[in-house]
């Protein structure tokens, strides 16, 4: 997968719906969708996400998630932005000069 959001959407597709994916992850229905919009999975849910993806046949690893996050951090910093766990895809685009 090229982005965390793509990984989450692939898992959702295999699960059948956002609520179905949320049930598999043991979280509230809206959380996976929110993570996809943000382009980030909170650290406390990453292990469950990787394990759920394995069960769904979606190729996601902890190292892969780390790499995707590192690329995201580099992109923001390259354009002078600050990075936090709540940095969104929109923030990345804004830092890169895209208009919202």
C-alpha positions in Angstrom: 0.0 0.0 0.0 1.2 3.5 -0.7 -0.5 5.2 2.2 -2.0 4.3 5.6 -5.4 5.5 4.2 -5.2 3.0 1.4 -4.3 0.2 3.9 -7.3 1.1 6.0 -9.6 1.2 2.9 -8.3 -2.2 1.7 -9.1 -3.7 5.1 -12.6 -2.1 5.1 -13.2 -3.5 1.6 -12.3 -7.0 2.8 -14.4 -6.6 6.0 -17.4 -5.4 4.0 -18.1 -2.1 5.8 -16.7 0.4 8.2 -18.8 -1.0 11.1 -17.7 -4.6 10.3 -14.0 -3.5 10.3 -14.6 -1.6 13.6 -16.0 -4.8 15.2 -13.0 -6.8 14.1 -10.7 -4.2 15.6 -12.8 -3.9 18.8 -13.3 -0.1 18.3 -16.3 2.2 17.8 -17.9 2.2 14.3 -16.5 5.6 13.3 -12.9 5.1 14.3 -11.4 3.2 11.2 -13.1 5.7 8.9 -11.7 8.6 10.9 -8.2 7.0 10.8 -8.5 6.7 7.0 -9.5 10.4 6.7 -6.5 11.4 8.9 -4.1 9.0 7.2 -2.9 7.7 10.6 -3.7 4.9 13.0 -3.2 5.8 16.7 -0.2 3.8 18.1 -2.4 1.9 20.6 -4.4 0.4 17.7 -1.7 -0.4 15.3 -1.0 -4.0 16.5 -4.7 -4.9 16.4 -4.9 -3.3 12.9 -1.9 -5.4 11.6 -3.4 -8.6 13.1 -6.9 -7.9 11.7 -5.4 -7.2 8.3 -3.6 -10.6 8.4 -6.9 -12.3 9.1 -8.5 -10.4 6.2 -5.7 -11.2 3.8 -4.5 -7.6 3.5 -0.7 -7.3 3.4 0.1 -4.9 6.2 2.9 -5.1 8.6 4.0 -3.1 11.6 7.2 -2.2 9.8 5.2 -1.1 6.8 3.0 1.2 8.9 6.2 2.6 10.5 7.6 3.3 7.0 4.4 4.9 5.8 4.4 7.2 8.9 8.1 8.0 8.5 7.4 9.1 4.9 4.6 11.2 6.0 6.7 12.9 8.7 9.5 13.6 6.2 7.0 15.1 3.7 5.6 17.5 6.4 9.1 18.5 7.6 10.3 19.0 4.1 7.8 21.8 3.7 8.4 23.3 7.1 5.4 21.8 9.0 5.2 20.3 12.4 4.2 16.7 12.9 2.0 15.3 15.6 0.0 12.0 15.8 -3.0 14.0 14.8 -1.5 15.5 11.6 -4.0 14.9 8.8 -3.7 14.4 5.1 -5.1 17.9 4.7 -2.3 19.3 6.9 0.2 17.5 4.6 -1.3 19.0 1.5 -1.4 22.5 3.1 2.3 22.1 4.1 3.1 21.1 0.5 1.3 24.2 -0.8 -2.0 22.6 -1.9 -5.2 24.6 -1.3 -7.9 22.9 0.8 
